[in-house]
Amino acid sequence: MDRPADPRTLELETLRSSHDLLVSTLDAASDGILTLQYSDNSLYFNIRFVEMWGIPEESLADLSRKALVALQCTQVKDPQGLLAHLDDMTCNPESEDVSFIEMKDGRTLERHVIPQRLYGRTVGSVITYRDITDRLRYEDKMMFNHLVLESSGPMFWVSRPACRVTYANPAACRHLGFTLEELLGQHITDFDQKFTMAQLPALDDALEKSRRPITLDSQQRRKDGTIRDIEITIFLAKGAGEAMYICSVKDVTALKRAEDDKRRQEATLESLINSISDLIVYKDRNGRYIRCNTAFAALVGKPVETIRGLTAHDLFSADVALEIQACDDRTTVFLREQSSEQWVPSFDGQYALYDTVVSPLWDENGDAQGLLSISRNITERRKQEEQLQQAKEIAEEATLMKSDFLANMSHEIRTPMNAIIGLSHLVLKTDLTERQRDYLSKVQTSGQHLLGVINDILDFSKVEAGKLDLENASFALEKLLDTTSSLISEKSHAKGLELVFEVAPDVPAHLMGDSLRLGQILLNFANNAVKFTDKGEIVISVRASERTDTDVLLHFRVQDTGIGLTAEQKSRLFQSFSQADTSTTRRFGGTGLGLVISKRLAQLMGGEVGVESEFGKGSTFWFSARLGIDAQPARELIPHLDLRGRRALVVDDNEHARTAIIDLLDGMTFVTGEASSGMAAVEEVRRAAASGEPYDVVYLDWRMPGMDGVETARRIRALGLQSPPMFLMVTAYGREEVLKGAQEAGMENVLVKPVNPSMPSDTTNSVRGGRRERAAMHAGNATSVADERLAALQGARILLVEDNGINQQVAKELLEDAGMVVDVADNGLIAVQMVQQTPYDLVFMDMQMPVMDGVTATREIRQLPGLPGLGDLAIVAMTANAMEQDRRKCMDAGMNDFIVKPIDPQALTSILVRWAKAPQEKDLASQPAALQADAPQPAADGLPHGIEGLDIALGLKRMLNKKPLYLAILRRYHAGQQSVVQECRDALEADDMATAQRLIHTSKAVAGNIGATLVQTRAEALDAAIREHESIERLRELLDQFAVPLEALLDGLGESLSIDVAIA
C-alpha cells in the first residue's frame, strides 16, 4: 500500500510551483525588472534586466547591490545623477518616481520606481527599466515633421555642440538676408545678438529635462546690419548620429515696437493720471482697488502700491465707505454711469465735498470687468455757487423791485399824460391865436415824447421782470405795414423822404403771432430811420425763409440813407440805456431802450436783430421772427377782367419807389413800362402809341424834378391820343393838397405813398367800374370760406353753460345771431343732466360756477356711458381767465378749446366753424327752451353818455353793434351788480375764497362784455390776488379799489338808464 502524501511535502511542492510560475512570468516580460529587499539588500532581476545592462553570467550568482551600482555607473552618461537618484530612493522608500537614463551607447531607458509592500509595510522597491530609444527617435521624427509642416516661417538647424548652421529653409534665408551658401557653416553667434556659448549648458539641460521645445526672446542681425526682434523656438533632435538644434524663428519686431509703444503710452497715461488733481481709481467688481493715482494715495495717506487689494472699508469710516459702496453697487447693477456727491475725509481728518462719477469698465467680450471712479473736489465751487446764487437772488429781487417800481410809476404818470395830450389835441382844433397854438403844440409834442419814454421804460421793466407774454392771433401783414406807414409817413414826408415798402411775393399774407409786438419792433426801427435821415429814402422790406407748412421765418429790413454809424457806435447798440453816443441823446432825444426792447421781443419770437451800417452812408436795421401761417386764403390781387393783361406805365424819379410799384403791377398781370421823369414819360407814351401798343394806365408821381405829375398828365393829354390812358396820381404828400390839381389835370384817383399790395388793385378797379368786384374781393375773400362753413351750421344745437345772467344774454344772442339754437344751463350740474337728455352739437362751458364748476362738469360729461353724440361732443371753455395755466387746466379736464371773455364775435365764429357739428334734420319745434334765461327786454333807442370808465364803442362792438341788445345788457348789469361788493366782502371775511373768486371772476367777465374797462382791470387784480393766496389785508385793499369805479359806474347807469326809459 502507498503511504499518504505528507502535507508539508505537498505545501512545499505547491510553493515551488508558484515560484517557478512567477519566475517564468517575470522572465517573459519585455521590461527589465529589479527588486531590492531593504532587510538584507538582496536583489532579484529577470532575464531582460540582465540583457539590458549586459551583466556577465559568471557574476549573476553573487551579484551584490554595490556591484550592480558600480556596473551601472560604467554604462550611463551621468553616473552622479544615477547615484543621487539611488540615494533619494533609499531616503524616501515610500515615494514613486519616473525618470530617464541616458546610456553611453546612445540608448535611453525609462525607469519606474515602485515601493514593495508586504502586510502593509514597505519591505523594498521594484524598479523597472524600459528601452524607449526607438520611441524617442520616432517622436523626434514626428516632432521634426510637425515643426516643418506647421512652421511657415524661418527655420534652420544648428549642430551640437559646435552651434553652426547645417541647414536653413528659404524663409530663414530671406529673414536673415543671406543665401543658403552664405548661411551654412556660420556660428549662431554670428547673427544672433543675445545668445552666448555660456548659455549652452543651461539650454541643453532644459531641453534634456523637458524633452519639449523651448521658446526664447532674442535679436538677430541681418546681412544689411538691421536688427530684428525674434522669438526663437529650439528643439533638441537626437538621431543615430550627432544631436542638433532645430530652430524656428518668428519675427516679432513690429509686435515689440507695438509693445514698447504701449508701455510708453501707459507710462505717459500713468504720468498724466498722476498729474490730475481729481481722485482716479480702478476697482474690480467686488470693490477692491486695483490701481489709483497719487492724488487718491495722498488723500488716504498711503503709498500707491499698498492700496491694491484694499476696499473702501479699509480706507474710510463706515458711513463714508457705505456711500461709496452704494454708488458702486448702482453702477454694477444698472451697468451705466452713476454719480453722487459726498463729504470725504482725508487721512488727517479734513473733510471735502467730492463729485464722484463711477462708470463700468468692459473687457474685449463686452462683459463688465470692473469700475472706474473719478472724484473731483467741489468744495470751493459749491461755496462759490451758493454765494453766486445768493447774489443772484438779491439781484433778481432788486430787479423785480425796480421793475415793479417802474411799472407802477409809469402807470401813474401815463394817466395825467394821456389827459394832457388828449386835451391839448382837442384845444388845438379850436380857434387860437398863433402864440397859443405854438404853446399848445409844444405842450402836445413834449407830452407825446414823454409818453414814448414812459412806454419804453414800462416795456423794458416787463422784459426784465419776465412778465412780457406774446399773443398768438391771426393778423394780416398788409394791415400791419399800413399801420406802420400811417404812423411814420407824416414825419418822413415832412422831411422830404421817400418811403418805400417791398414785400417779397412768397411772404404769406395772413400770419399767426403777436402783431402788436411785431409792429412795435418795425415802428421803432422805422422811427429811428426817419429821425436819423435828413434826405434820401427809407426802404422797409420783408422776405421769407425756412418756410414749412405751418410756420415761416420772416426777415424785416429798414434801410435808410441817413448819418450811418461808426464801428464803435455799432458795438454799443442793443444795450440797455445806450445810444450811439451821448451827443445823439442831446441832438435827437430818446432813452436808448427801444433797440434793447426790440432785441428781446425778436428773441421771444424766435428771431434775432442786427445792423449793417457805414458812417455817412446810411444804415440797415434788420430783425427776424418765426411766425405761424394762417390757413385762411390770401386775397387775390387781380384787377377787373377788362384790365387784365393791359399795359401800365410807372413814372417816378425814385428808383426804389418805381420798382416797388412795377413789382406789384407785374404780379397783377399788367405789362409794365417805366420812366424816371415827366419828360421821359411823355416820350414813352408817344412812342408806345406810335408802335401800336399804347399804355392803358399811367401811375404818376406828383413831385418830380423838372416836370411834376400834374404837368406830365397835361402834356400827355395834349398829345391828342386816340385812346388816352387812365391817370393815377401817386403822392407822398397831403391828399387834400394834391387832389385839386389832380382833378384839374384829369386824374381818376390818388394813391398815397407808400403803396401797399392792394392799393393798385383797389384803385384801378374802382376807376374802371370794378367797385362791385373790389368790394367782394376785399370783404368776401377773407370770410367766404368761414361764411360757407357757418351757413352749413345753421340750426346747430348749442348748450351754453353760464351762471351770470348778463354773460348768458350776450353769448346767447351772439350765437343766435349766427343762426344757432341755444339752450342755457346755470351751472355744471344742470349741464351734465342736459347733455344726457338732448344731443348737442357744441357746448360752451364757463369755468367758475356755483354748485358745480366747468372743469368738474367736463370731467363728469367725459365719464358718462356711451350715449349718442357724446363721443365726439366738443366742449369749449368760455372764461375770463386768460392765463396759460387756466388753458392747461381746461385741456386736462377734456375740453377741446378755449375762448376768453369778453367774447370777440370773430373768435366766436372761428370756434363755431372749427368745433360745431353740422345739424342733422330734427324737429326744431320740439327743442326745449333755455332752463333759466329770461328773454331780453326791449331796449330804448338812446345810449348813456359821459359815464367815466364805460367804453360804449367797445361795448357795442361786443354786441355786434346792436344798440337794443347793448341797452338790455346794461340794464341787467345795473341790476345784477348792486350787491357784488358786499357779497365778496362777506365771503372774504368768512375765508370762503372759492365764492369770493367766483363772484369777482364773473364781475370781471361781464364788465368786459359791456366795455367797463376800469372795473374789469380792478376785478382782474383782485381775481389774481385771490389765486395767488395774498394776505386778507391786501385782498380788502383791492376790493375797496374795485368798489370805487363799480359804484361810480352803477350810479351813472342808474341815472342815464332811468332818463332813457322815461324818454322812451
Secondary structure, DSSP 8 states (H G I E B T S, - for coil): ------HHHHHHHHHHHHHHHHHHHHHH-SSEEEEEETTT--EEE-HHHHHHHT--GGGSTT--HHHHHHHHHHHBS-HHHHHHHHHHHHH-TT--EEEEEEBTTS-EEEEEEEEEEETTEEEEEEEEEEE-HHHHHHHHHHHHHHHHHH--S-EEEEETTT-BEEEE-HHHHHHHT--HHHHTT-BGGGTBSS--GGGHHHHHHHHHHH-S-EEEEEEEE-TTS-EEEEEEEEEEE--SS--EEEEEEEE-HHHHHHHHHHHHHHHHHHHHHHH-SSEEEEEETTS-EEEE-HHHHHHHTS-HHHHTT--HHHHS-HHHHHHHHHHHHHHHHH-S-EEEEEEEE-TTS-EEEEEEEEEEEE-TTS-EEEEEEEEEE-HHHHHHHHHHHHHHHHHHHHHHHHHHHHHHHHHHHHHHHHHHHHHHHHHHTS---HHHHHHHHHHHHHHHHHHHHHHHHHHHHHHHHT------EEEEHHHHHHHHHHHHHHHHHHTT-EEEEEE-TTS-SEEEE-HHHHHHHHHHHHHHHHHT-SSSEEEEEEEEES--SSEEEEEEEEEE-S----HHHHHTTTSTT--S-HHHHHHH---SHHHHHHHHHHHHTT--EEEEE-TTS-EEEEEEEEEEE--S--------GGGTT-EEEEE-S-HHHHHHHHHHHHTTT-EEEEESSHHHHHHHHHHHHHTT---SEEEEES--SSS-HHHHHHHHHTT--SS--EEEEEESS-HHHHHHHHHHTT-SEEEESS--THHHHHHHHHHTT-HHHHHIIIIIHHHHHHHHHHHTTTT-EEEEE-S-HHHHHHHHHHHHHTT-EEEEESSHHHHHHHHHHS--SEEEE-S--SSS-HHHHHHHHHTS---TTTTT--EEEEES--SHHHHHHHHHHT--EEEESS--HHHHHHHHHHH-----S--GGGS---SS--------S----S-TT--HHHHHHHTTT-HHHHHHHHHHHHHHTTTHHHHHHHHHHTT-HHHHHHHHHHHHHHHHHHT-HHHHHHHHHHHHHHHTT--HHHHHHHHHHHHHHHHHHHHHHHHHHHHHHHH-
